[in-house]
Amino acid sequence: MTDRERDSSAGTGDESTGMRGMAFPPPETWPTGRLLSAAARRVERAWDAYLGQWGLTHASVPVLVVLARGSLSQREIAAHMHVTEQTIGRVLRGLQASGHITRAPHPGDRRRHVVALTKEGRDALTALDHAQSVEALIGSSLTASETAQLRSLLIRMLADLPAGEDTDRT
């Protein structure tokens, strides 16, 4: 497939671009789901770049939030996150390598490990939670009122749509 063919294939990938960076077909013609998906990808890339300042990813932040309440086993973290232990294991390896968590043998069960936040992990969690910086990741094209309305609509959509295999929790 040529670049031009790929760029003109509606409904696939991110925002398709044709000549001179113009989207083809134009976003005004895209179905709502595609618009939402393209916007979500752009915000996710901005979120990942923001988190990169602390060596974190969008998957690691919820784990830090869970651990901020206290140390847990990998199984307990997975249960809180509604994901598999294998999924959490990958995230924990990255967090341990970056110094955000520690894993130590459980004092009463040698088959388990206790996962705890380090000072670096707690500091990163506190530092990244700067509301204005996080909200700015969606861009400046919406007013404060429109952003509040968008939040309300997205929350309603998330409550209504089936979660299925919702991997966004990590």
N, C-alpha and C positions, 0 to 999 in steps of 0.2 A: 504494500500500500504506500503510495506517495504521501509526502507531507501534506499536499493540498487535499488529497482524498481523506486523510486522517483528520485534517482540520475541518472538513466540511461534513464529517459524520455526526449528525445530530444525536444527542442522547448518550454519547459515550465519552468517557474520560472527564477531564475538567473542562473549563470553558474553552471551546474550540475557537481558534483564531484563524482568520483568513488573511487577506492582504493588509498590510500596514497595522497589524495588531487589532484589527476590528474583529469582533466575535462574529462567527458565521455558523449557523444562522444567528441573527441578533438575539440577545437574551430576551427581548420582549416577546419572542415567539416560543421560548422554551416552556415546557410544562413546569408547574410550581415545584414539583419534586426535584427536577433538575436544577432549578434556581437555588433551592434550599441546599442541595448537595454541593453545588459549586461554591456557594457562600460559606458553607461549613468547612470545606477544604481550605479556603483562603484563611478563615479565622483559625483553623487548627494549625496551619503553617505558622501564622503569627504567634499563636500560643506556644508552640514548640520552640520557636526562636526566643521568645521571652523566657521560657523555662530553662533554656540552654545556658543562661547566665549562671545558673546554680547547678548545672550538670544534671538536670532533671528532664523528664518527658511527661507528656500528658498521662501516661499510664502509671507513672510513679507517684504523682501528687496525691491521688486518693489513698494510696497505701500509707504515705506519711501522715495524712489526716487521721486515718484509723489508728495508727501507732501513737499519735499525739495523746490519745486517751490512756495509753499504757501498753506495756509489752504483751505480745501475743505469740502463739505458735503460727507456723505457716498455714496450718489447717484452719485455725481460727480466723486468720486474715482473709483467706479464700472465702470462708463462709460469710464474713462481713461484706465482702466485695461481690458475692454472688458469681464467682468464677472458679475455675478449677485450681487445684493446688499447683499443677504444672504451670499454669499461666502466672500465678503469683510467684512461683519459684524463679522464673525468668526475670521478673521485675525486681525481686529481692536480690538476685545476683548483681544486677546493675547498681542498685542502691548501696549494697555492701561494698562493691568495688569503688564507688565514688565517695565512700565514707559517711553516707547519710544514715546508715543503720549498722547494727551489729547482730550477729547470730551466735548464740552460745548454747551449749548443751543444757537441756532442762534438768534441774536438780533432782526431780523425782521420776523421770522417764527418759532413759538414755536414747530412745528412738526419736525423741522430739528435740527441737531447738526452740529457744526463746528468741524472738526478734524484738529489738528495741531501737528507738531513735537515738542517734548520737546528738551531741551538741550541734554539730554541723547540720544535721537533718532538721532539728528544731529551728535553728537560725534561718535556714533556707526557707522553711515553711512560713515563718514569720515575715521574712523579707519579701517573698514573692506575693504575699497577700496585700498588695497595694491596690485598693479598689479602683482608683483613677487610671492606673497603668493597665490593669486588666480590662477595664471597660473600654479603653482606647483601642484595644486590639480589634474591635469590630469596625474601626474606621470612624470618620467624622461626618459621614453623609446623613446620619440620623440625628434629629434633635433629641434632647433628654426625654421629652414626652413620647416620641416615636420609639426610642430605645425601651422605655418602660412598657409600652404597648407590645412591642416585639417580644420582650421577656414574658409577658403575660400570655401571649398567644403560644409561644414555644412551650411554656410550662403546661398549658392546657393540652397541647398536642402530645407531649410526652406522657401525660397522665392517661390519655385516651388510646394511644397506639399500643399494640401488644409489644412487650419487651422482647419476647423470643429469646434468642441467644445474644443478649445485649452485652457486647464486649466493650461498650463505651464506659462501663463502670470502672474500668481500670485505666 
